């Protein structure tokens, strides 16, 4: 599944969702993880609602966004697009975060992660 990170260095999750200049996108599975691309945010007007919507639009393929901080309206916008925001509250290692997520994926992930893992997949017959 695709995971976005707000990072200025590519190594530490150290940015606020609404203020980061780019998102680092990774493909993360139970046994493998790899950096895919850095997506530049660019300019999207001065209105906060426009900026939030534009950022959320950049991440439509992502299942989870790890960020140091995120405001309520931005988190709600992500959730509405079936993207799960994960707030770290402090600077944390991107690599360690990926490794912890992989541990969860190898075990018995909670329902919201199982749902995120299936984002973009065709629905099964038993799903509505």
Residue pairs with C-beta under 8 A, 6 or more apart in sequence:
1 27
1 28
1 29
1 62
1 63
1 64
1 116
1 117
1 119
2 25
2 26
2 27
2 28
2 36
2 61
2 62
2 63
3 25
3 26
3 27
3 28
3 62
3 63
3 64
3 65
3 66
3 98
3 101
4 23
4 24
4 25
4 26
4 39
4 59
4 62
4 64
4 65
4 66
5 13
5 23
5 24
5 25
5 26
5 65
5 66
5 67
5 94
5 97
6 13
6 14
6 15
6 16
6 17
6 20
6 23
6 65
6 66
6 67
6 68
7 13
7 14
7 15
7 20
7 24
7 94
8 14
8 15
8 20
8 21
10 24
10 35
10 38
10 94
11 93
11 94
11 95
12 91
12 92
12 93
12 94
13 66
13 67
13 68
13 88
13 91
13 92
13 93
13 94
13 97
14 68
14 91
15 21
15 67
15 68
16 67
16 68
16 69
16 70
17 55
17 65
17 67
17 69
17 70
17 71
17 74
17 85
18 48
18 51
18 52
18 55
18 70
18 71
18 74
20 41
20 67
21 40
21 41
22 38
22 39
22 40
22 41
23 38
23 39
23 41
23 55
23 58
23 59
23 65
24 35
24 37
24 38
24 94
25 35
25 36
25 37
25 38
25 39
25 61
25 62
26 33
26 34
26 35
26 36
26 98
27 33
27 34
27 36
28 98
28 101
28 102
28 105
29 102
29 105
30 102
30 105
30 106
31 102
31 106
33 98
33 102
39 58
39 59
41 54
41 55
41 58
42 54
44 50
44 51
44 53
44 54
44 55
45 51
48 73
49 73
52 73
52 74
52 77
53 77
55 74
56 74
56 77
56 78
56 81
56 83
59 65
59 78
59 81
59 83
60 81
60 83
61 120
62 83
63 82
63 83
63 84
63 116
63 117
63 119
64 83
64 84
64 85
64 86
64 101
64 116
65 78
65 83
65 84
65 85
65 86
66 86
66 88
66 94
66 97
67 85
67 86
67 87
67 88
68 87
68 88
68 89
68 90
68 91
68 92
69 87
69 89
70 78
70 85
70 87
74 85
75 85
75 87
78 84
78 85
79 85
82 119
84 112
84 116
88 97
104 110
104 113
105 113
105 117
109 117
